[in-house]
Amino acid sequence: MTTPLTLAPGRGPDGAARLAVGGEIDMSNAGRLAEALDSRPGPLVVDLTEVEYLDSAGLSVLFAHAERLELVVPPLLEPVLTVSGLATLATVHRSGARDGPQG
């Protein structure tokens, strides 16, 4: 059984390319996330607010694109990105936060 994952590409209010991600990102579906990121060249805002679980396979995909990503994360994922080191490579914002990037 495949882990539930939703990927919704679009544009933010400022016109920036955006990918909203929801569900769980693990070994069974990390390839789908990689394809979605590969299909959107250039800077990309990835909204992980609705992600409930992120394992090392998902982190690997995000690391591969880190230099061009701006990540919006819920408080649950913020420590994972910090401990893994991803927050030092990509811009990270806490969802709902107005005080700027966290990494």
Secondary structure, 3 states (H helix, E strand, C coil): CCCCEEEEEEECCCCCEEEEEEEEECCCCHHHHHHHHHCCCCCEEEEEEEEEEECHHHHHHHHHCHHHEEEEECCCCHHHHHHHCHHHHCEEEECCCCCCCCC
